[in-house]
Amino acid sequence: AALFGESSGAVLALEAVLHGLPISRLACYEPPFYVYAGYPQRSADFTERFDALVADGRRGDAFELFMIEAVGVPAEAAAGITEIPLWRALESVTHTISYDGLIMGDTQKGDPASLDRFQPITIPTLVMVGSESPAYQHKAARRLAEVLPTAQWQTVQGESHQYTALGIVQILRDFLSR
């Protein structure tokens, strides 16, 4: 099977390959690694505070905490998240964000060597990042591509972390048909 993963789903896809699932091709879009100092760092008690907000029924506050501490969005930009049209969909899955910490492991602590664990992956792999994404996304995706012995690197023009399917579908078709 060929596998495509985006954001933390890309990390799950990498883990699937490491654990021996029969995957012949892998495509990753912007795995949220923080592999250089100076990028968003979750506080040591982030998951505890996040889970407490969710347990108290304060999913909006929990999501704001995630956007500020884990994504690095300024507080004023994260405020009012519950007012956007997408909030109803986000609210129903907000509690799953605490799982990202488990999925990401040490790969969000500013250490480029944390990605070395993926070196055994030798299947053809495409690592993508949107041209409009922040510099830390580009550096992290580039580092992953350097670690993987058969990886190809692709910048997707006009896209960010919130990409459009039309922006990547042809890239994926080309990669998967090789």
N, C-alpha and C positions, 0 to 999 in steps of 0.2 A: 504494500500500500504506500501511497505518497501521503505526506502529512503537511498541513499548513497550520501554523499557529501565530497568533498575534498577541502582543503585550505579554502578560503572564502565561497565556496559552502557548506562546512560543517556547517558554521555559518548560512547560509541561511536555511539549513535543520533543524538546531536547532530552528530557528525562526519559521519555518513552523509548527513544533510540538507545540511550545508555543502558536501559534495563532490558534490552534485547528484543523488543517488539519487532516483528518483521516489516520494517519500513525501508523502502528502497530510495526514496527521495524526500528531502525535508526543506520546507520553506518557512522562514521565520521573519515576522514583521515586528520590528521595534521591541525586542524583549527589554523590559524596564530595568536593566542593570545600571547601577551607579558604581562605576569602576575607577573613577578618579576623584580625588579630594575636591571639595567645594560644591558638590552637587547635593540634591536633597537627601537628607539623612533622617530616618525615623528615630524618634527618641526611644530610649530603652523601654519605656512604659507605654509606647504607642498602642500596642495591641490591647493591653489591659484597659486603657482609657477608651479606646474605640469600642471594645466589647461592652463596657459599662454603659456607654451612651446608647448603643443598640438595645441592650437589656432594659434600659429605662424608657424605651420607645422614642428615643431622640435620634432617629435615623438621619435627619437633615443635618444635625450637629455633628454626627459621626462622619457623614460624607464630607462636610466642610473640613473637619480635622484631617481626613485623608488627603483632600486636595491641597491643604496648606502644608502639612508635614511630610507627606509621602511623595506628592507630585511637585511641590514647590511653587504652587500658585499663591500669589499675594492674598492676604486675608480679605482685602476689599473686593478682589475678583471672585473669591469663593463665597462671599456673603450672598445670601438670597438664592442659593442653589435650588431651593424648594419652589421657587417661582418660575423656573424654566419649564417649557413644555415636556422635556425629556424626564423630568423628575419622577413622574409616576412609574416609569419603567426602572429608573435607577433605585427608587425607594424599595422596590421588591427584592432587589439583589444586593443592597448595601451591606447586609450582614456577611456576605461572602468575602468582602475585602480583607477580613482578618486572615483568611486562608492564604492570601498573597504572601504574607510574611513567611509562612511555612514553605511555600513553593519557591520563594526567592532565596531562602537560606542566607549565605554570607555574600551574595552577589550585589547587595545594595549598601555595602559598607566602605566603598571608596577604594577597593583593592583590585587592580587589574588581574592579579594572579588568581582571584577567585573564579575566573572563567576557565582556568587551565583544566579543570575537571572534565571539560567537554572535549578535550583533545582526542580521546579514543573514537570520536564520531568520524567515520571515514566515508559515509555515504554522501552522494552529491547533495550539497546544501546551498540554498540561496538565502542570504541575509539581506533584508531590505530595511530602508529607513526613508521617511518622507523628507523631501527637500525643505519643507517648512517647519520641521521639528527642531526642538532646541539642540544646541551643540552637544549636550551630554548624551542625547539619544544617538547622535552621529558617532561620537567617540565610543560609546558602548557597543554599537552594532559593528563598528570597524574592528574593535578589539575581538569580538566574537568571531568575525570573519578571519582574523589573523590566527586565532587559536585552532580553528577547524581546518584540517589539512586539505580538504577538497572544496572549501567554501568559495562561493562567488558573492560579490558585493554588488548591490544595486541601490542607487538613490532613485526614489520614485518622485518625479517632478510634480510640484503643485500639491503634494499631500503632506499631512501631518499625522500625529498619532491617531487622530480621528479620520482615517482615510475613507475614500469612496471605493466601492467594489470596482467601478469602471476604471479607477486609477491603477489598479493592480492586476485586473483579470488577464490582460494580454501578457503581462510579464510572467504570471503564473503559468499560463498556457504554454508559452515559449519554453520555460524551464522544465515543465513536466513532460513536454513532448520530445525533449532531447534524449 
